[in-house]
C-alpha cells in the first residue's frame, strides 16, 4: 500500500500543545485554553522533539504503513462480498458538486480489471481515488461517463522503487522509509523533483482525464522539518492545485497541513484524508483490526475539526469490520459532514 498511517507518537508529541481538551492530564484539569494560532505555533516548536519520539516509537512498534502485497490484494477480492456491506453502510458523503452520485471510495491498489469490476456497475461511489499511472484513459473515461469524479494518487514526499522513474531520482532521496524496503523519503526542495512531478507526471495523469489529485507522504515535512522541505512541498501542491482547479486532497501530513493553516494557505487544497481515526491495524500481515486508542482518536478528531473550521473538506479511510466502530463513524460523519470509506482491504485494491 502506498500510503502511511500517522503514528501514535505524532499524537503523543503534538496533542498536548495543539488543541484544548486533548492535552496532558494536568492541562485538561486546569482547562487550559489557547487560540488556534498559539496552538499551531507551539506545535511547530515541538516538531523537532516529535521527530525523535517518532523514530523511537517506530523502532519498537514496527510497521506504520499499510501493506500492499499481492497476497493481500488477492484476499481483498475474496473478501469482497463481506466488505460490500461495510462500504455501502458507511459511505456518508455529501453529493459531489455537479450532480454526481454520493459516495467516496479509495482504490489505489486496483489495476484496470479490478477497478472496473468494482465500479463499472456501481451507483454509490461519486468520488473515486485511483492510481491513474496504472489505469487506462479509456477506463477512466468510462467511469466518468457513469457520473464519477476521478482523483489520482500522486506520491510527492517519497520515492518507491517500483515506479518507472525510480532510477532517475534515487540519488535525491533523504533516507529510507522506516519499515518499508524499497521506499525512500524524497527531498521535496529539489527542483528537478518538483519539475518532474508538476511538468511531467501530473500533466500525464491529467491527460488521462482525471479530475484531481490525492497527494501522499506530505509527512516528509514531519520527518524532515526544514523550511526548504516545506516550501518545496508547498510549491508542488500549489502547482497541482492550479492544474486541477483546486481539486487536491492531502493524505495524512498533519504537520504540513497545520503549517498551511498557520500561513493562511489552506485554500490551496480542497481538503485532507486521514486514516485510522476510529480504527487501527493491529497486525498488518494478518489483516487484524482494532479500535483506535482514545488518546490518538482525540488528537485526530481535534485535528479534523481544525481543518474543517478553516474551510477544508475532511475525508476518512477506516480499516475495520467492527459494527460498533462503523456505527461510530456513521454518527461522526452525520454530525460533521465528513466523507468516509470503510474497508477490510489493506491493499485498497477494491
C-alpha positions as CSV (number, residue, x, y, z in Angstrom):
1,X,0.0,0.0,0.0
2,X,1.3,3.4,-1.0
3,X,0.1,5.4,2.0
4,X,1.1,6.0,5.6
5,X,-0.8,5.7,8.8
6,X,0.1,8.6,11.2
7,X,2.0,7.3,14.2
8,X,0.6,7.3,17.7
9,X,3.8,9.1,18.5
10,X,2.7,12.1,16.5
11,X,-0.4,12.3,18.6
12,X,1.7,11.9,21.8
13,X,4.1,14.6,20.7
14,X,1.6,17.2,19.4
15,X,-1.6,16.6,21.3
16,X,-0.5,18.4,24.4
17,X,0.1,21.7,22.5
18,X,-2.4,21.8,19.6
19,X,-6.0,21.5,20.9
20,X,-7.8,22.3,24.1
21,X,-9.1,19.2,25.9
22,X,-6.6,16.9,24.2
23,X,-3.5,17.7,26.2
24,X,-1.8,16.4,29.3
25,X,-3.9,15.4,32.2
26,X,-2.9,18.4,34.3
27,X,-3.6,20.7,31.5
28,X,-7.1,19.3,31.0
29,X,-7.8,19.6,34.7
30,X,-6.9,23.2,34.6
31,X,-9.0,23.7,31.5
32,X,-6.2,25.5,29.7
33,X,-7.4,27.3,26.6
34,X,-5.3,28.5,23.8
35,X,-6.1,30.0,20.4
36,X,-5.6,28.0,17.2
37,X,-2.8,30.4,16.2
38,X,-0.9,29.9,19.5
39,X,-1.6,26.1,19.3
40,X,-0.1,25.8,15.9
41,X,2.9,27.9,16.8
42,X,3.5,25.6,19.8
43,X,3.1,22.6,17.6
44,X,5.7,23.9,15.3
45,X,8.2,24.4,18.1
46,X,7.6,20.8,19.3
47,X,8.2,19.3,15.8
48,X,11.8,18.5,16.3
49,X,11.2,16.7,19.6
50,X,8.3,14.8,17.9
51,X,10.6,13.6,15.2
52,X,12.9,11.9,17.8
53,X,9.9,10.4,19.5
54,X,8.5,9.1,16.3
55,X,11.7,7.3,15.3
56,X,11.9,5.7,18.8
57,X,8.3,4.6,18.5
58,X,8.7,3.1,15.1
59,X,11.7,1.1,16.2
60,X,9.6,-0.5,18.9
61,X,6.3,-0.8,17.1
62,X,7.3,-1.9,13.6
63,X,5.3,-1.1,10.5
64,X,3.5,2.2,10.3
65,X,2.2,1.9,6.8
66,X,-0.5,-0.2,5.2
67,X,0.8,-3.2,3.3
68,X,0.2,-3.6,-0.5
69,X,1.4,-7.2,-1.1
70,X,-0.1,-9.3,-3.8
71,X,-1.4,-11.8,-1.2
72,X,-3.4,-9.0,0.5
73,X,-4.9,-7.9,-2.8
74,X,-6.0,-11.4,-3.6
75,X,-7.5,-11.7,-0.1
76,X,-9.3,-8.4,-0.7
77,X,-11.0,-9.9,-3.8
78,X,-12.0,-13.0,-1.9
79,X,-13.5,-10.8,0.9
80,X,-15.4,-8.6,-1.5
81,X,-18.9,-9.9,-0.6
82,X,-18.4,-9.2,3.2
83,X,-16.8,-5.8,2.6
84,X,-19.5,-4.6,0.3
85,X,-22.0,-4.3,3.2
86,X,-19.5,-2.3,5.2
87,X,-18.8,0.1,2.3
88,X,-22.4,0.6,1.4
89,X,-23.5,1.1,5.0
90,X,-20.7,3.6,6.0
91,X,-20.1,5.8,3.0
92,X,-21.6,9.0,4.3
93,X,-20.7,11.5,1.7
94,X,-22.4,14.7,0.6
95,X,-23.4,14.9,-3.0
96,X,-20.4,15.8,-5.1
97,X,-20.6,19.2,-6.9
98,X,-22.2,19.0,-10.3
99,X,-24.9,16.4,-9.5
100,X,-22.6,13.4,-9.2
101,X,-23.7,10.4,-7.1
102,X,-22.8,10.4,-3.4
103,X,-20.1,8.1,-2.0
104,X,-16.3,8.0,-1.5
105,X,-14.0,5.2,-2.4
106,X,-10.3,4.6,-2.5
107,X,-8.9,2.0,-4.9
108,X,-5.2,2.9,-5.4
109,X,-4.2,-0.8,-5.3
110,X,-6.5,-1.8,-8.1
111,X,-5.4,-2.4,-11.7
112,X,-7.7,-1.9,-14.7
113,X,-9.6,-5.2,-14.3
114,X,-10.2,-4.9,-10.6
115,X,-11.2,-1.3,-10.8
116,X,-13.8,-1.8,-13.5
117,X,-15.1,-4.9,-11.8
118,X,-15.7,-2.8,-8.7
119,X,-17.1,0.4,-10.2
120,X,-18.4,-0.3,-13.7
121,X,-21.9,-1.0,-12.4
122,X,-21.7,0.9,-9.2
123,X,-24.2,3.6,-8.4
124,X,-23.0,4.6,-4.9
125,X,-19.4,6.0,-5.4
126,X,-19.2,9.6,-6.7
127,X,-15.6,10.3,-5.9
128,X,-13.1,7.5,-6.6
129,X,-9.3,7.7,-5.8
130,X,-7.2,5.6,-8.1
131,X,-3.6,5.3,-9.2
132,X,-4.0,6.6,-12.7
133,X,-0.5,5.7,-13.7
134,X,-1.7,2.2,-14.0
135,X,-5.2,2.8,-15.3
136,X,-6.1,3.3,-18.9
137,X,-7.6,6.6,-20.1
138,X,-10.5,4.5,-21.7
139,X,-11.5,3.1,-18.3
140,X,-11.2,6.5,-16.6
141,X,-13.4,7.9,-19.3
142,X,-15.9,5.1,-18.9
143,X,-16.1,5.7,-15.1
144,X,-16.6,9.4,-15.6
145,X,-19.3,8.8,-18.1
146,X,-21.1,7.0,-15.2
147,X,-21.1,10.2,-13.2
148,X,-17.9,9.6,-11.1
149,X,-15.2,12.1,-10.3
150,X,-11.7,10.5,-10.5
151,X,-8.7,11.7,-8.5
152,X,-5.3,10.1,-8.9
153,X,-2.8,9.2,-6.3
154,X,0.5,11.0,-6.6
155,X,3.4,10.5,-4.3
156,X,5.0,13.8,-3.6
157,X,7.0,13.0,-0.5
158,X,8.6,9.6,-1.1
159,X,10.0,7.5,-3.9
160,X,9.0,3.9,-4.5
161,X,11.4,1.5,-6.3
162,X,8.6,0.0,-8.5
163,X,7.9,3.4,-10.2
164,X,9.4,3.7,-13.7
165,X,11.1,7.0,-12.7
166,X,12.9,5.5,-9.6
167,X,16.4,5.3,-11.1
168,X,16.2,8.9,-12.2
169,X,15.6,10.2,-8.7
170,X,17.1,7.6,-6.3
171,X,20.1,9.7,-5.6
172,X,18.0,12.6,-4.4
173,X,16.4,10.8,-1.5
174,X,16.8,11.8,2.1
175,X,16.7,8.4,3.8
176,X,14.9,5.1,4.0
177,X,11.2,5.0,4.7
178,X,11.1,3.2,8.0
179,X,10.0,-0.5,7.9
180,X,9.3,-0.4,4.1
181,X,12.0,-1.8,1.9
182,X,12.3,-0.1,-1.4
183,X,10.8,3.3,-0.4
184,X,12.6,6.4,0.5
185,X,11.8,9.9,1.6
186,X,12.2,12.5,-1.1
187,X,13.9,15.9,-0.9
188,X,11.0,18.0,-1.9
189,X,13.2,21.0,-2.1
190,X,14.9,19.5,-5.2
191,X,13.9,21.5,-8.3
192,X,14.3,18.5,-10.6
193,X,11.8,16.5,-8.5
194,X,9.4,19.4,-8.4
195,X,9.6,19.9,-12.1
196,X,9.1,16.2,-12.8
197,X,6.0,16.0,-10.7
198,X,4.5,19.3,-11.9
199,X,5.6,19.3,-15.5
200,X,5.8,15.7,-16.4
201,X,4.0,13.2,-14.2
202,X,1.0,15.3,-13.2
203,X,0.2,16.5,-16.7
204,X,0.4,12.9,-18.0
205,X,-2.2,11.9,-15.4
206,X,-4.4,14.9,-16.3
207,X,-4.2,13.9,-19.9
208,X,-5.8,10.6,-19.0
209,X,-8.9,12.5,-17.9
210,X,-8.6,12.6,-14.1
211,X,-10.3,15.4,-12.2
212,X,-7.9,15.9,-9.2
213,X,-5.0,14.7,-7.1
214,X,-4.7,12.6,-3.9
215,X,-1.2,13.7,-2.6
216,X,0.6,11.3,-0.4
217,X,3.5,11.4,2.0
218,X,3.4,15.1,2.9
219,X,4.7,13.7,6.2
220,X,8.1,14.2,4.8
221,X,7.9,17.6,6.4
222,X,7.3,16.0,9.8
223,X,10.3,13.7,9.4
224,X,12.5,16.4,7.9
225,X,11.1,19.7,9.4
226,X,13.2,22.0,7.3
227,X,12.0,25.2,5.7
228,X,13.1,24.2,2.3
229,X,11.2,20.9,2.5
230,X,8.1,22.8,3.5
231,X,8.5,25.3,0.7
232,X,9.2,22.7,-1.9
233,X,6.2,20.6,-0.9
234,X,4.0,23.7,-0.9
235,X,5.2,24.6,-4.4
236,X,4.4,21.1,-5.6
237,X,0.9,21.2,-4.0
238,X,0.3,24.7,-5.3
239,X,1.1,23.7,-8.9
240,X,-1.0,20.6,-8.7
241,X,-3.9,22.8,-7.4
242,X,-3.6,25.2,-10.3
243,X,-3.6,22.3,-12.7
244,X,-6.6,20.6,-11.2
245,X,-8.5,23.8,-10.3
246,X,-8.1,23.3,-6.6
247,X,-9.1,19.6,-6.5
248,X,-6.3,18.4,-4.3
249,X,-6.6,16.2,-1.2
250,X,-3.6,15.7,1.1
251,X,-3.4,12.3,2.7
252,X,-2.1,12.5,6.2
253,X,0.6,15.1,6.6
254,X,-0.9,16.9,9.6
255,X,2.3,18.9,10.3
256,X,2.3,20.2,6.7
257,X,-1.4,21.0,6.8
258,X,-1.2,22.8,10.1
259,X,1.6,24.9,8.7
260,X,-0.6,25.7,5.7
261,X,-3.3,26.9,8.2
262,X,-0.7,28.9,10.1
263,X,0.4,30.6,6.8
264,X,-3.2,31.2,5.7
265,X,-2.6,28.9,2.7
266,X,-5.1,26.1,3.4
267,X,-7.2,27.3,0.4
268,X,-4.6,25.8,-1.9
269,X,-6.1,22.4,-1.3
270,X,-9.7,21.1,-1.3
271,X,-9.2,19.1,1.9
272,X,-7.4,16.2,3.7
273,X,-7.8,12.5,4.1
274,X,-7.0,10.9,7.4
275,X,-6.6,7.2,8.0
276,X,-7.5,5.3,11.2
277,X,-9.3,7.9,13.3
278,X,-11.6,5.4,15.0
279,X,-9.9,2.1,13.9
280,X,-6.3,0.9,13.7
281,X,-4.4,-2.1,12.2
282,X,-3.1,-4.4,14.9
283,X,-1.5,-6.9,12.6
284,X,-0.5,-5.9,9.1
285,X,0.3,-9.4,7.8
286,X,-2.8,-10.9,9.3
287,X,-5.4,-8.3,8.4
288,X,-6.2,-7.8,12.1
289,X,-8.1,-4.6,13.1
290,X,-8.9,-3.0,16.4
291,X,-10.4,0.2,17.9
292,X,-8.1,3.2,17.9
293,X,-6.8,4.2,21.3
294,X,-8.6,7.1,22.9
295,X,-5.6,9.5,23.1
296,X,-4.8,9.1,19.4
297,X,-8.5,9.4,18.4
298,X,-8.9,12.6,20.4
299,X,-5.9,14.1,18.6
300,X,-7.3,13.1,15.2
301,X,-10.8,14.4,16.0
302,X,-9.4,17.8,17.1
303,X,-7.1,18.0,14.1
304,X,-10.0,17.3,11.8
305,X,-12.1,20.0,13.5
306,X,-9.2,22.4,12.9
307,X,-9.1,21.6,9.2
308,X,-12.9,21.8,8.9
309,X,-13.0,25.1,10.8
310,X,-10.6,26.6,8.4
311,X,-12.6,25.6,5.3
312,X,-11.0,22.2,4.4
313,X,-13.1,19.2,3.5
314,X,-12.4,16.0,5.5
315,X,-12.2,12.5,4.1
316,X,-11.5,9.4,6.1
317,X,-10.3,5.8,5.4
318,X,-11.0,3.3,8.2
319,X,-9.9,-0.3,8.3
320,X,-12.5,-2.3,10.3
321,X,-15.3,-4.8,10.3
322,X,-16.5,-3.9,13.8
323,X,-20.1,-2.9,13.7
324,X,-19.7,-0.6,16.8
325,X,-16.9,1.3,15.1
326,X,-18.9,1.5,11.9
327,X,-21.9,3.0,13.8
328,X,-19.5,5.4,15.5
329,X,-18.2,6.5,12.1
330,X,-21.7,6.9,10.7
331,X,-22.6,9.2,13.6
332,X,-19.4,11.2,13.2
333,X,-19.9,11.7,9.5
334,X,-23.6,12.6,10.0
335,X,-22.6,15.2,12.6
336,X,-19.6,16.7,10.9
337,X,-20.3,16.2,7.2
338,X,-17.2,14.2,6.7
339,X,-16.8,11.6,3.9
340,X,-15.7,8.1,4.9
341,X,-14.6,4.9,3.2
342,X,-14.5,1.8,5.3
343,X,-12.8,-1.3,4.1
344,X,-11.2,-4.6,5.2
345,X,-8.7,-4.4,2.3
346,X,-5.3,-3.1,3.5
347,X,-4.1,-3.0,-0.2
348,X,-7.1,-0.8,-1.2
349,X,-7.4,-3.0,-4.3
350,X,-11.2,-2.7,-4.4
